[in-house]
Amino acid sequence: MHSLTSTGSDSIHPDCINHSLKNQLKTGYRAKNHRKTICRYRFRPDSWLSVSDANLLLNKRASLEAKRKQYTSAIEILTRLMAYEPDNAGHYVNRGLMYYNQRQWAQALSDYDHAIELNPRLGKAYSNRANLYASQRQWLAAMADYDEAIDLNPLNIRARLNQAITLREMGEYEEALVCLDIAMFFKPQSATLYAERGRVYHLQGDWNCAITDYSQALDLAADTSSADREQLNQVNRRVLKWMGSFGYTCGEGDGEGDGDIE
């Protein structure tokens, strides 16, 4: 069993925290006051929280830190979590991603390698390691890992997308188009996929197909009902930049939305 204890000498007693705390932890720290209190404490044995709840708390806290781009803090939390669950391959993948985001390539690769040793069928470990290899221009290693990730989960659209982007960087445009076409078969309303396929056509010199896909990407990115406005706005900015690079200008109504890829 693991408990929360203060960074000082005092311990938290269950009566000090609302009895609905466990439910709030499972729903993502919805109570701000509780969040501020909890974050000051660490886990140790003999607790009023179960092991699973304690680990859930740490995992959610690491996720919050990652979203805030506080990668060093997320790494520290994940390292603490791994002390309780040393055989959980997912923790190594998550920490590897934090290292990757900090451009600490050797540490990221070590974590991805260890995750695969623990669970050779964990697709996101292969796809994340492939991204790392691609960032280092180790093309063959990247392709092998993307293939493995896709073999484990043919519906891994992110792996297909990143494999296509890597193939594009390699100048293998036809193969990149095949990857994107397959991904779009499974996810036909993706602004990101249309944008990236348009970019491949653009680099090939097929202006008509490029403009068609860019325009479709902009239309999809304009969907105000989508929950992921930040990503759609990033797609919007990227497409407008690419279209502007060969002198194409959008109509008056086009542009970024008012809101803001394994």
MARZA-560805 format. One record per residue (C-alpha): x, y, z; residue in one letter. Coordinates in steps of 0.001 Angstrom, whole numbers, plus 500000, padded with zeros to 6 digits. Layout:
# residues N
XYZa...
END
This chain:
# residues 262
500000500000500000m501171503555499316h500166506781500982s500512510465500424l502865512202502815t503964515782502954s507388516809501769t507844517766505417g507307515585508472s503506515800508688d501225513104507314s497862513590505654i494972512043507521h491988510882505486p489704513239507420d491647516200506047c490429515508502533i486909515220501205n485668511629501028h484923512002497311s488642512486496596l489139509085495000k486338509728492521n487801513134491740q491194511573491076l489632509165488595k487881511986486757t491001514117486356g491367516419489363y488171518345488869r488428520121492237a491102522814492058k491501523085495814n492137519383496134h494558519492493243r496645522170494927k496723520184498144t497482516798496623i500358517964494474c502415518799497562r502457515199498731y504342512003497956r503612508333498217f504922505978500836r503738502692502366p500935502247504970d498347504337503275s494738505249503259w494881505076499423l495071501776497598s498104501025495458v496050501407492287s494637504769493397d498055505996494446a499570505054491102n496616506564489282l497255509825491095l500903509897490076l500081509000486480n497503511767486166k499871514256487743r502573513309485232a500047513770482427s499152517235483683l502815518226483852e503369516935480305a500446518995478995k501988522045480645r505278521137478923k506910520735482322q508857517740481076y511472517644483836t508736517500486458s506889514816484497a510083512751484310i510538512982488071e506960511861488703i507169508997486212l510447507852487738t508771507755491138r505833505843489659l508179503310488075m509540502496491526a506100501114492352y505437499499488973e508869498583487552p507427496125485037d504915498529483504n506201499118479967a503835502037479456g505644504105482087h508905503712480180y507232504789476951v505785507856478659n509076508828480256r510860508193476967g508509510668475318l509336513269477943m513051512740477291y512364512961473560y510576516281474029n513673517540475836q515911516263473040r517611513832475398q517904511197472704w519997508592474539a517697508535477563q514609508353475364a516030505479473327l516975503608476489s513431503879477834d511858502796474541y514226499825474319d513384498774477868h509653499126477226a509957496754474260i511927494298476381e509110494333478935l506319494130476357n507355493246472783p503767493788471610r503415497376472796l502843499251469564g503381502770470875k506880501829472032a507802500965468430y506099504008466923s507721506380469420n511127504798468879r510554505127465148a509928508858465593n513196509139467474l515107507260464760y513495509458462100a514511512617463959s518098511325463796q517693510467460102r518165506763460810q515698505939458086w515956502142457929l515574501741461692a512614504124461651a510884502243458823m511353498905460591a509757500234463781d506858501902461965y506191498608460178d506211496757463494e503825499231465088a501436498968462151i501645495154462104d500638495155465778l497776497574465138n496744498228461525p494463501034462787l497378502992464243n496769506075462137i499458508096463870r502115505521462994a500947505487459367r501017509279459255l504495509540460760n505765506808458449q504413508788455489a506081511986456712i509370510101457112t509061508664453600l508405512178452316r511555513398454049e513415510562452326m512050511708448949g509979508524448573e506844510369447503y504914507501445945e505356505325449031e504341508235451225a501142508640449194l500336504948449623v500705505261453411c498479508328453494l495848506796451226d495563503802453548i495355506044456609a492613508111454943m490650504952454183f490374504410457934f490027508104458845k488544509948455858p487676513170457680q491155514011458987s492368517528458240a495908516456459149t495951513619456623l494674515841453811y497245518483454704a500138516029454716e499038514369451468r498721517784449904g502290518494450948r503497515330449195v501697516328445992y503127519828446387h506703518527446594l506046516269443606q504981519279441582g501352518138441254d499818521534441991w496211520611441223n496136517666443630c498031519687446211a495536522572446116i492605520155446250t493943518459449372d495019521726450987y491551523170450438s489901520076451899q492210520275454907a491231523910455491l487535523052455241d487895520258457800l490048522427460063a487285525039460107a484960522631461949d484055524620465042t482404521592466653s485731519767467033s487119519445470544a490718519643469351d490854523216468163r494549523622468944e495561520834466572q493189522028463851l494551525554464088n498075524169463757q496960522349460602v495386525552459353n498580527572459865r500743524887458278r498542524603455177v498359528353454667l502145528559454897k502579525768452332w500008527283449986m501683530665450239g505031529162449280s503931528766445663f501937531950445423g498463530596446080y496297532900448181t493085532010449956c489761533719449681g488717536392452115e486945533936454388g489900531618454869d492397531811457686g492978530633461215e490109529652463444g489428531387466695d490691528528468825g493975526960468844d499587513759466112i500904507474467829e
END
